[in-house]
Amino acid sequence: MRRALPAALLAFSVLLGWELIVRLLDIPAFLLPGPVAVAEAFWKSRGLLLEHAVPTAGEALVGFFCAAVAGILFGLLINRSSLAERSLYPWLVVSQTLPIIAVAPILVTWFGYGPAPKVMVVTLFCFFPITVATVDGLRDIDPDLIRLMRSFSASRWRTFWMVEVPGVLPFLFGGVRLAVTYCVIGAVIGEWVGSSEGLGFLMIQDKAQFEIPRPRLFAEIALLSVMGVSLFLFVALTQRFLAPWTLKRDR
Amino acid sequence: MRPKLVARKVCVTKGGVHILDGVDLEVAPGRFVALIGPSGAGKSTLLQVLAGLEVPDTGVVEKDGVSLTCPGLVAYMPQSDLLLPWRSVVANVSLGLEATGTPKRTARERATGALKRFGLEEFAQASPVALSGGMRSRVALLRTALLGRDTLLLDEPFGALDALTRRVLQEWLIGVRDELAATIVLVTHDVDEALLLADRVVVLTDRPARVALDLPVNLKRPRTMKLETTEDFVQLKAQLLKALGVLG
Protein backbone atom coordinates (compact mmCIF):
# COMPACT_ATOMS: atom_id res chain seq x y z
CA MET A 1 0.00 0.00 0.00
CA ARG A 2 2.74 2.42 0.99
CA ARG A 3 4.59 1.64 -2.21
CA ALA A 4 1.61 2.83 -4.22
CA LEU A 5 1.57 6.14 -2.36
CA PRO A 6 3.97 8.10 -4.65
CA ALA A 7 2.02 7.08 -7.77
CA ALA A 8 -1.29 8.02 -6.11
CA LEU A 9 0.08 11.37 -4.96
CA LEU A 10 1.39 12.13 -8.44
CA ALA A 11 -1.97 11.22 -10.01
CA PHE A 12 -3.79 13.39 -7.51
CA SER A 13 -1.57 16.43 -8.15
CA VAL A 14 -1.87 16.04 -11.93
CA LEU A 15 -5.66 15.82 -11.70
CA LEU A 16 -5.76 18.81 -9.39
CA GLY A 17 -3.52 20.86 -11.71
CA TRP A 18 -5.59 19.85 -14.70
CA GLU A 19 -8.85 20.88 -13.03
CA LEU A 20 -7.34 24.20 -11.95
CA ILE A 21 -6.04 25.01 -15.43
CA VAL A 22 -9.36 24.16 -17.05
CA ARG A 23 -11.22 26.36 -14.56
CA LEU A 24 -8.78 29.29 -14.44
CA LEU A 25 -8.32 29.50 -18.21
CA ASP A 26 -11.99 28.73 -18.82
CA ILE A 27 -11.20 26.08 -21.44
CA PRO A 28 -14.35 24.88 -23.25
CA ALA A 29 -15.34 21.28 -22.55
CA PHE A 30 -15.18 20.20 -26.20
CA LEU A 31 -11.46 21.08 -26.18
CA LEU A 32 -10.51 19.77 -22.76
CA PRO A 33 -12.97 18.80 -20.05
CA GLY A 34 -11.70 18.88 -16.47
CA PRO A 35 -11.47 15.68 -14.41
CA VAL A 36 -14.59 16.56 -12.47
CA ALA A 37 -16.58 16.85 -15.69
CA VAL A 38 -15.12 13.55 -16.88
CA ALA A 39 -16.10 11.85 -13.63
CA GLU A 40 -19.61 13.30 -13.94
CA ALA A 41 -19.86 12.03 -17.51
CA PHE A 42 -18.72 8.60 -16.39
CA TRP A 43 -21.27 8.49 -13.60
CA LYS A 44 -24.11 9.64 -15.87
CA SER A 45 -23.32 7.03 -18.54
CA ARG A 46 -21.96 4.34 -16.22
CA GLY A 47 -24.46 1.73 -17.35
CA LEU A 48 -23.69 2.26 -21.03
CA LEU A 49 -19.94 2.44 -20.49
CA LEU A 50 -19.73 -0.75 -18.42
CA GLU A 51 -22.00 -2.54 -20.88
CA HIS A 52 -19.60 -1.67 -23.70
CA ALA A 53 -16.54 -2.40 -21.58
CA VAL A 54 -17.51 -6.07 -21.36
CA PRO A 55 -16.98 -7.01 -25.04
CA THR A 56 -13.78 -4.95 -25.19
CA ALA A 57 -12.38 -6.70 -22.12
CA GLY A 58 -13.45 -10.06 -23.53
CA GLU A 59 -11.69 -9.47 -26.85
CA ALA A 60 -8.58 -8.22 -25.07
CA LEU A 61 -8.46 -11.24 -22.75
CA VAL A 62 -9.16 -13.90 -25.37
CA GLY A 63 -6.72 -12.25 -27.76
CA PHE A 64 -4.09 -12.05 -25.05
CA PHE A 65 -4.58 -15.70 -24.21
CA CYS A 66 -4.20 -16.68 -27.89
CA ALA A 67 -1.11 -14.45 -28.10
CA ALA A 68 0.42 -16.15 -25.05
CA VAL A 69 -0.19 -19.63 -26.48
CA ALA A 70 1.03 -18.66 -29.97
CA GLY A 71 3.99 -16.70 -28.58
CA ILE A 72 5.20 -19.56 -26.39
CA LEU A 73 4.70 -22.14 -29.14
CA PHE A 74 6.61 -20.03 -31.69
CA GLY A 75 9.34 -19.45 -29.11
CA LEU A 76 9.69 -23.17 -28.39
CA LEU A 77 9.70 -24.01 -32.08
CA ILE A 78 12.38 -21.42 -32.83
CA ASN A 79 14.48 -22.64 -29.91
CA ARG A 80 14.21 -26.30 -30.84
CA SER A 81 14.74 -26.07 -34.59
CA SER A 82 17.35 -23.94 -36.30
CA LEU A 83 15.36 -24.40 -39.51
CA ALA A 84 12.37 -22.75 -37.83
CA GLU A 85 14.63 -20.01 -36.51
CA ARG A 86 15.95 -19.22 -39.97
CA SER A 87 12.66 -19.59 -41.86
CA LEU A 88 10.04 -18.44 -39.37
CA TYR A 89 11.71 -15.83 -37.17
CA PRO A 90 12.31 -13.23 -39.95
CA TRP A 91 8.66 -13.43 -40.99
CA LEU A 92 7.47 -12.98 -37.45
CA VAL A 93 9.55 -9.80 -37.35
CA VAL A 94 7.99 -8.71 -40.65
CA SER A 95 4.52 -9.30 -39.20
CA GLN A 96 5.34 -6.75 -36.51
CA THR A 97 6.30 -4.09 -39.05
CA LEU A 98 2.86 -4.18 -40.70
CA PRO A 99 0.81 -1.21 -39.52
CA ILE A 100 -1.89 -2.90 -37.48
CA ILE A 101 -4.33 -0.07 -38.19
CA ALA A 102 -4.11 -0.96 -41.90
CA VAL A 103 -4.34 -4.69 -41.38
CA ALA A 104 -7.39 -4.48 -39.12
CA PRO A 105 -9.86 -3.35 -41.85
CA ILE A 106 -8.76 -6.25 -44.03
CA LEU A 107 -9.43 -8.67 -41.19
CA VAL A 108 -12.86 -7.10 -40.67
CA THR A 109 -13.66 -7.50 -44.39
CA TRP A 110 -12.69 -11.14 -44.19
CA PHE A 111 -14.16 -12.12 -40.85
CA GLY A 112 -17.04 -9.69 -40.35
CA TYR A 113 -18.14 -7.37 -37.59
CA GLY A 114 -18.10 -9.98 -34.84
CA PRO A 115 -15.44 -10.40 -32.15
CA ALA A 116 -13.20 -12.72 -34.24
CA PRO A 117 -11.23 -10.05 -36.16
CA LYS A 118 -10.70 -8.06 -32.93
CA VAL A 119 -9.28 -11.11 -31.21
CA MET A 120 -6.99 -11.59 -34.20
CA VAL A 121 -5.80 -7.99 -34.05
CA VAL A 122 -5.02 -8.38 -30.35
CA THR A 123 -3.21 -11.67 -30.95
CA LEU A 124 -1.19 -10.21 -33.81
CA PHE A 125 -0.40 -7.19 -31.67
CA CYS A 126 0.65 -9.10 -28.53
CA PHE A 127 2.32 -12.39 -29.43
CA PHE A 128 5.66 -11.01 -30.54
CA PRO A 129 7.10 -9.84 -27.18
CA ILE A 130 6.13 -13.23 -25.75
CA THR A 131 7.90 -15.05 -28.59
CA VAL A 132 11.04 -12.98 -28.15
CA ALA A 133 10.96 -13.50 -24.38
CA THR A 134 10.58 -17.26 -24.77
CA VAL A 135 13.42 -17.48 -27.30
CA ASP A 136 15.75 -15.33 -25.18
CA GLY A 137 14.81 -17.11 -21.96
CA LEU A 138 15.47 -20.57 -23.38
CA ARG A 139 18.73 -19.39 -24.88
CA ASP A 140 19.78 -17.95 -21.52
CA ILE A 141 19.53 -21.30 -19.72
CA ASP A 142 23.00 -22.41 -18.66
CA PRO A 143 24.16 -25.26 -20.94
CA ASP A 144 25.98 -26.66 -17.90
CA LEU A 145 22.59 -27.11 -16.27
CA ILE A 146 21.37 -29.15 -19.23
CA ARG A 147 24.61 -31.14 -19.03
CA LEU A 148 24.05 -31.71 -15.31
CA MET A 149 20.58 -33.07 -16.05
CA ARG A 150 22.11 -35.33 -18.69
CA SER A 151 24.62 -36.60 -16.15
CA PHE A 152 21.69 -37.59 -13.95
CA SER A 153 20.36 -39.39 -17.06
CA ALA A 154 17.19 -37.33 -16.88
CA SER A 155 14.82 -37.64 -19.83
CA ARG A 156 14.36 -34.63 -22.11
CA TRP A 157 10.84 -34.28 -20.81
CA ARG A 158 11.99 -34.07 -17.18
CA THR A 159 14.75 -31.63 -18.14
CA PHE A 160 12.10 -29.52 -19.85
CA TRP A 161 9.79 -29.41 -16.84
CA MET A 162 12.37 -29.23 -14.08
CA VAL A 163 14.88 -26.84 -15.64
CA GLU A 164 13.71 -25.16 -18.83
CA VAL A 165 10.18 -24.18 -17.81
CA PRO A 166 11.17 -22.52 -14.51
CA GLY A 167 14.30 -21.12 -16.12
CA VAL A 168 12.38 -19.33 -18.86
CA LEU A 169 9.89 -17.70 -16.46
CA PRO A 170 11.87 -14.54 -15.60
CA PHE A 171 12.08 -13.66 -19.29
CA LEU A 172 8.59 -14.87 -20.09
CA PHE A 173 7.01 -12.69 -17.44
CA GLY A 174 8.86 -9.71 -18.87
CA GLY A 175 7.33 -10.40 -22.27
CA VAL A 176 3.89 -11.07 -20.83
CA ARG A 177 3.90 -7.81 -18.86
CA LEU A 178 4.69 -5.96 -22.07
CA ALA A 179 2.07 -7.85 -24.09
CA VAL A 180 -0.69 -7.39 -21.55
CA THR A 181 -0.39 -3.61 -21.74
CA TYR A 182 -0.86 -3.82 -25.51
CA CYS A 183 -3.91 -6.05 -25.56
CA VAL A 184 -6.51 -3.41 -24.61
CA ILE A 185 -5.17 -1.06 -27.28
CA GLY A 186 -5.37 -3.89 -29.79
CA ALA A 187 -9.02 -4.53 -28.97
CA VAL A 188 -9.88 -0.84 -29.34
CA ILE A 189 -8.13 -0.61 -32.71
CA GLY A 190 -10.11 -3.63 -33.85
CA GLU A 191 -13.34 -1.98 -32.74
CA TRP A 192 -12.53 1.35 -34.37
CA VAL A 193 -12.28 -0.28 -37.74
CA GLY A 194 -15.67 -1.88 -37.64
CA SER A 195 -17.93 -2.97 -34.84
CA SER A 196 -21.32 -2.50 -33.30
CA GLU A 197 -20.29 -2.66 -29.64
CA GLY A 198 -17.37 -2.11 -27.31
CA LEU A 199 -15.63 0.95 -25.93
CA GLY A 200 -13.86 1.49 -29.26
CA PHE A 201 -17.22 1.61 -31.00
CA LEU A 202 -18.55 4.04 -28.41
CA MET A 203 -15.50 6.27 -28.83
CA ILE A 204 -16.05 6.53 -32.58
CA GLN A 205 -19.67 7.44 -31.96
CA ASP A 206 -18.80 10.08 -29.38
CA LYS A 207 -16.01 11.53 -31.48
CA ALA A 208 -18.34 12.02 -34.43
CA GLN A 209 -20.74 14.08 -32.36
CA PHE A 210 -19.84 17.42 -30.91
CA GLU A 211 -20.07 19.12 -27.55
CA ILE A 212 -21.94 16.88 -25.13
CA PRO A 213 -20.08 13.56 -25.48
CA ARG A 214 -16.59 15.10 -25.17
CA PRO A 215 -16.21 14.50 -21.42
CA ARG A 216 -17.52 10.99 -22.03
CA LEU A 217 -14.77 10.36 -24.58
CA PHE A 218 -12.28 11.11 -21.83
CA ALA A 219 -14.17 8.82 -19.46
CA GLU A 220 -13.89 6.04 -22.05
CA ILE A 221 -10.14 6.59 -22.34
CA ALA A 222 -9.83 6.52 -18.56
CA LEU A 223 -11.83 3.31 -18.35
CA LEU A 224 -9.60 1.64 -20.97
CA SER A 225 -6.58 2.71 -19.01
CA VAL A 226 -8.03 1.24 -15.82
CA MET A 227 -8.58 -2.02 -17.70
CA GLY A 228 -4.99 -2.11 -18.93
CA VAL A 229 -3.55 -1.30 -15.52
CA SER A 230 -5.71 -3.98 -13.86
CA LEU A 231 -4.45 -6.60 -16.30
CA PHE A 232 -0.88 -5.50 -15.68
CA LEU A 233 -1.36 -5.75 -11.92
CA PHE A 234 -2.95 -9.17 -12.34
CA VAL A 235 0.11 -10.39 -14.25
CA ALA A 236 2.45 -8.87 -11.65
CA LEU A 237 0.53 -10.63 -8.86
CA THR A 238 0.60 -13.92 -10.75
CA GLN A 239 4.35 -13.58 -11.11
CA ARG A 240 4.78 -12.90 -7.40
CA PHE A 241 2.66 -15.93 -6.60
CA LEU A 242 3.95 -18.38 -9.23
CA ALA A 243 7.59 -17.36 -9.56
CA PRO A 244 8.68 -15.26 -6.59
CA TRP A 245 12.36 -15.99 -7.25
CA THR A 246 12.22 -14.04 -10.52
CA LEU A 247 11.61 -10.85 -8.54
CA LYS A 248 14.72 -11.16 -6.39
CA ARG A 249 17.61 -9.09 -7.54
CA ASP A 250 20.17 -11.83 -7.10
CA ARG A 251 18.80 -14.89 -8.75
CA MET B 1 41.74 -55.91 -8.67
CA ARG B 2 39.85 -54.64 -11.66
CA PRO B 3 40.01 -50.86 -11.99
CA LYS B 4 36.78 -48.95 -11.40
CA LEU B 5 37.32 -46.48 -14.20
CA VAL B 6 39.60 -46.72 -17.23
CA ALA B 7 40.37 -44.32 -20.05
CA ARG B 8 42.52 -45.69 -22.84
CA LYS B 9 44.13 -43.56 -25.55
CA VAL B 10 41.32 -41.02 -25.40
CA CYS B 11 41.46 -38.35 -28.12
CA VAL B 12 39.02 -35.47 -28.39
CA THR B 13 38.88 -32.69 -30.96
CA LYS B 14 36.25 -30.01 -30.49
CA GLY B 15 35.60 -27.26 -33.01
CA GLY B 16 38.89 -27.95 -34.75
CA VAL B 17 40.86 -27.74 -31.49
CA HIS B 18 42.81 -30.83 -30.50
CA ILE B 19 42.09 -31.11 -26.78
CA LEU B 20 42.98 -34.61 -25.60
CA ASP B 21 45.79 -36.49 -27.31
CA GLY B 22 45.73 -40.09 -26.19
CA VAL B 23 45.09 -39.84 -22.45
CA ASP B 24 45.45 -43.01 -20.39
CA LEU B 25 44.02 -43.18 -16.90
CA GLU B 26 43.16 -45.97 -14.50
CA VAL B 27 41.39 -45.47 -11.20
CA ALA B 28 41.22 -48.33 -8.70
CA PRO B 29 38.00 -48.78 -6.70
CA GLY B 30 37.71 -46.56 -3.66
CA ARG B 31 40.67 -44.41 -4.61
CA PHE B 32 40.80 -40.65 -4.80
CA VAL B 33 42.56 -39.32 -7.88
CA ALA B 34 43.25 -35.64 -8.52
CA LEU B 35 43.68 -34.33 -12.06
CA ILE B 36 45.73 -31.18 -12.42
CA GLY B 37 47.05 -29.32 -15.43
CA PRO B 38 47.45 -25.86 -16.91
CA SER B 39 44.19 -23.98 -17.31
CA GLY B 40 42.49 -24.79 -20.59
CA ALA B 41 44.43 -28.04 -20.84
CA GLY B 42 41.33 -30.19 -21.16
CA LYS B 43 40.83 -31.38 -17.59
CA SER B 44 37.11 -30.65 -17.74
CA THR B 45 36.82 -32.31 -21.13
CA LEU B 46 38.47 -35.46 -19.77
CA LEU B 47 36.06 -35.45 -16.84
CA GLN B 48 33.10 -35.11 -19.20
CA VAL B 49 34.42 -38.03 -21.23
CA LEU B 50 34.67 -40.09 -18.03
CA ALA B 51 31.11 -39.04 -17.17
CA GLY B 52 29.85 -40.28 -20.54
CA LEU B 53 28.75 -36.75 -21.45
CA GLU B 54 31.30 -36.41 -24.23
CA VAL B 55 32.08 -39.19 -26.71
CA PRO B 56 35.80 -39.37 -27.55
CA ASP B 57 36.84 -39.39 -31.20
CA THR B 58 39.04 -42.38 -30.56
CA GLY B 59 39.87 -44.40 -27.50
CA VAL B 60 37.63 -46.08 -24.96
CA VAL B 61 36.26 -45.41 -21.52
CA GLU B 62 35.27 -48.32 -19.31
CA LYS B 63 33.57 -48.54 -15.98
CA ASP B 64 33.83 -51.87 -14.17
CA GLY B 65 35.18 -53.35 -17.38
CA VAL B 66 32.12 -52.30 -19.40
CA SER B 67 32.37 -49.70 -22.13
CA LEU B 68 30.80 -46.43 -20.99
CA THR B 69 29.04 -44.57 -23.77
CA CYS B 70 26.16 -42.78 -22.10
CA PRO B 71 25.77 -40.56 -19.06
CA GLY B 72 24.04 -41.74 -15.92
CA LEU B 73 26.48 -44.35 -14.58
CA VAL B 74 28.71 -42.03 -12.58
CA ALA B 75 27.91 -38.93 -10.56
CA TYR B 76 29.22 -35.68 -12.00
CA MET B 77 29.54 -32.27 -10.41
CA PRO B 78 30.21 -29.40 -12.82
CA GLN B 79 32.33 -26.34 -12.09
CA SER B 80 29.60 -23.97 -11.01
CA ASP B 81 27.24 -25.18 -8.31
CA LEU B 82 24.18 -24.67 -10.57
CA LEU B 83 21.74 -24.57 -7.66
CA LEU B 84 18.25 -23.76 -8.88
CA PRO B 85 16.91 -20.54 -7.32
CA TRP B 86 13.31 -21.79 -7.55
CA ARG B 87 14.04 -24.80 -5.38
CA SER B 88 14.77 -24.84 -1.67
CA VAL B 89 18.03 -26.39 -0.47
CA VAL B 90 16.43 -29.77 0.22
CA ALA B 91 14.72 -29.72 -3.19
CA ASN B 92 18.04 -28.90 -4.83
CA VAL B 93 19.70 -31.81 -3.10
CA SER B 94 16.95 -34.15 -4.29
CA LEU B 95 17.10 -32.83 -7.89
CA GLY B 96 19.23 -35.70 -9.18
CA LEU B 97 16.94 -38.35 -7.69
CA GLU B 98 13.82 -36.63 -9.01
CA ALA B 99 15.45 -36.28 -12.42
CA THR B 100 15.96 -40.02 -12.57
CA GLY B 101 12.35 -40.73 -11.72
CA THR B 102 12.44 -41.33 -7.97
CA PRO B 103 9.04 -40.29 -6.59
CA LYS B 104 9.21 -36.78 -5.19
CA ARG B 105 8.38 -37.74 -1.62
CA THR B 106 11.00 -40.47 -1.41
CA ALA B 107 13.57 -38.19 -3.00
CA ARG B 108 12.85 -35.36 -0.55
CA GLU B 109 12.99 -37.73 2.43
CA ARG B 110 16.37 -39.05 1.36
CA ALA B 111 17.61 -35.51 0.74
CA THR B 112 16.48 -34.49 4.21
CA GLY B 113 18.29 -37.51 5.67
CA ALA B 114 21.46 -36.62 3.79
CA LEU B 115 21.31 -33.00 4.97
CA LYS B 116 21.04 -34.28 8.54
CA ARG B 117 23.98 -36.66 8.17
CA PHE B 118 26.12 -33.85 6.82
CA GLY B 119 24.99 -31.40 9.48
CA LEU B 120 23.14 -29.06 7.14
CA GLU B 121 19.55 -29.68 8.20
CA GLU B 122 19.00 -26.15 9.46
CA PHE B 123 19.31 -24.89 5.87
CA ALA B 124 16.93 -27.46 4.36
CA GLN B 125 14.06 -25.03 3.72
CA ALA B 126 16.24 -22.01 2.87
CA SER B 127 16.56 -20.63 -0.63
CA PRO B 128 20.00 -21.25 -2.13
CA VAL B 129 20.09 -17.55 -3.00
CA ALA B 130 20.55 -16.85 0.72
CA LEU B 131 23.54 -19.20 1.09
CA SER B 132 27.23 -18.33 1.15
CA GLY B 133 29.55 -19.71 -1.52
CA GLY B 134 30.86 -22.38 0.81
CA MET B 135 27.39 -23.58 1.73
CA ARG B 136 26.37 -23.65 -1.92
CA SER B 137 29.33 -25.92 -2.70
CA ARG B 138 28.37 -28.27 0.12
CA VAL B 139 24.79 -28.45 -1.14
CA ALA B 140 25.94 -29.10 -4.72
CA LEU B 141 28.27 -31.86 -3.53
CA LEU B 142 25.48 -33.42 -1.53
CA ARG B 143 23.22 -33.33 -4.59
CA THR B 144 25.90 -35.26 -6.47
CA ALA B 145 26.52 -37.71 -3.64
CA LEU B 146 22.84 -38.44 -3.04
CA LEU B 147 22.61 -40.21 -6.41
CA GLY B 148 24.36 -43.07 -4.61
CA ARG B 149 26.58 -43.84 -7.56
CA ASP B 150 29.90 -45.47 -6.68
CA THR B 151 32.00 -42.99 -8.65
CA LEU B 152 32.08 -39.22 -8.18
CA LEU B 153 33.61 -36.88 -10.75
CA LEU B 154 34.15 -33.42 -9.31
CA ASP B 155 35.14 -30.55 -11.60
CA GLU B 156 36.91 -27.91 -9.51
CA PRO B 157 34.21 -28.04 -6.83
CA PHE B 158 35.88 -25.31 -4.78
CA GLY B 159 37.28 -23.30 -7.68
CA ALA B 160 35.01 -20.31 -7.19
CA LEU B 161 35.60 -19.97 -3.45
CA ASP B 162 37.96 -17.65 -1.62
CA ALA B 163 41.12 -19.19 -0.20
CA LEU B 164 39.89 -19.43 3.37
CA THR B 165 36.50 -20.96 2.55
CA ARG B 166 38.26 -23.36 0.23
CA ARG B 167 40.39 -24.60 3.16
CA VAL B 168 37.28 -25.17 5.25
CA LEU B 169 35.63 -27.09 2.43
CA GLN B 170 38.72 -29.23 1.86
CA GLU B 171 38.73 -30.19 5.53
CA TRP B 172 35.03 -30.89 5.25
CA LEU B 173 35.55 -33.13 2.22
CA ILE B 174 38.27 -35.05 4.10
CA GLY B 175 35.82 -35.44 6.97
CA VAL B 176 32.97 -36.78 4.82
CA ARG B 177 35.21 -38.89 2.59
CA ASP B 178 34.27 -42.13 4.39
CA GLU B 179 30.60 -41.27 4.32
CA LEU B 180 30.78 -40.94 0.54
CA ALA B 181 32.50 -44.35 0.21
CA ALA B 182 33.17 -43.88 -3.46
CA THR B 183 35.82 -43.69 -6.09
CA ILE B 184 36.52 -40.02 -6.67
CA VAL B 185 38.16 -38.13 -9.53
CA LEU B 186 38.72 -34.48 -8.71
CA VAL B 187 39.79 -31.84 -11.21
CA THR B 188 41.66 -28.94 -9.68
CA HIS B 189 44.29 -26.38 -10.53
CA ASP B 190 45.41 -26.19 -6.91
CA VAL B 191 48.47 -28.34 -6.21
CA ASP B 192 48.01 -28.17 -2.44
CA GLU B 193 44.41 -29.27 -2.75
CA ALA B 194 45.40 -32.22 -4.93
CA LEU B 195 48.06 -33.39 -2.45
CA LEU B 196 45.87 -32.87 0.57
CA LEU B 197 42.92 -34.85 -0.76
CA ALA B 198 44.12 -37.44 -3.25
CA ASP B 199 45.78 -40.84 -3.18
CA ARG B 200 47.23 -40.12 -6.58
CA VAL B 201 47.80 -37.00 -8.62
CA VAL B 202 47.73 -37.12 -12.41
CA VAL B 203 49.28 -34.15 -14.20
CA LEU B 204 48.14 -33.31 -17.71
CA THR B 205 50.29 -31.43 -20.21
CA ASP B 206 49.17 -28.29 -21.98
CA ARG B 207 46.78 -28.74 -24.92
CA PRO B 208 46.62 -31.21 -26.60
CA ALA B 209 46.74 -32.96 -23.27
CA ARG B 210 48.62 -36.13 -22.44
CA VAL B 211 49.53 -37.51 -19.05
CA ALA B 212 52.75 -35.81 -17.98
CA LEU B 213 53.10 -37.41 -14.55
CA ASP B 214 51.25 -39.97 -12.48
CA LEU B 215 52.30 -39.45 -8.88
CA PRO B 216 51.22 -41.62 -5.94
CA VAL B 217 50.69 -39.63 -2.75
CA ASN B 218 51.70 -41.83 0.13
CA LEU B 219 51.10 -39.31 2.86
CA LYS B 220 49.56 -40.71 6.04
CA ARG B 221 45.91 -40.21 6.83
CA PRO B 222 43.97 -38.61 8.37
CA ARG B 223 45.45 -35.57 6.73
CA THR B 224 45.16 -32.04 8.02
CA MET B 225 46.47 -28.68 6.95
CA LYS B 226 49.50 -29.29 9.15
CA LEU B 227 50.71 -31.78 6.57
CA GLU B 228 51.47 -28.97 4.17
CA THR B 229 54.53 -27.92 6.10
CA THR B 230 56.14 -31.38 6.21
CA GLU B 231 59.11 -32.23 4.07
CA ASP B 232 57.38 -35.12 2.28
CA PHE B 233 54.60 -32.79 1.21
CA VAL B 234 56.97 -30.13 -0.03
CA GLN B 235 58.93 -32.68 -2.02
CA LEU B 236 55.81 -33.99 -3.74
CA LYS B 237 54.71 -30.46 -4.41
CA ALA B 238 58.05 -29.70 -6.06
CA GLN B 239 57.62 -32.72 -8.34
CA LEU B 240 54.15 -31.60 -9.35
CA LEU B 241 55.20 -28.03 -9.99
CA LYS B 242 58.07 -29.28 -12.11
CA ALA B 243 55.71 -31.46 -14.15
CA LEU B 244 53.44 -28.45 -14.61
CA GLY B 245 56.44 -26.53 -15.90
CA VAL B 246 56.18 -23.70 -13.40
CA LEU B 247 59.27 -24.74 -11.43
CA GLY B 248 62.44 -24.79 -13.53
Interface residues (C-beta under 8 A of the other chain):
Chain A: D142 D144 L145 R147 L148 M149 R150 S151 F152 S153 A154 R158 T159 M162 V163 P166 L169 A243 W245 K248 D250 R251
Chain B: Q48 A51 G52 L53 C70 P71 G72 V74 A75 Y76 P78 Q79 S80 L82 L84 P85 W86 L95 G96 E98 A99 T100 G101 S127 V129 L147
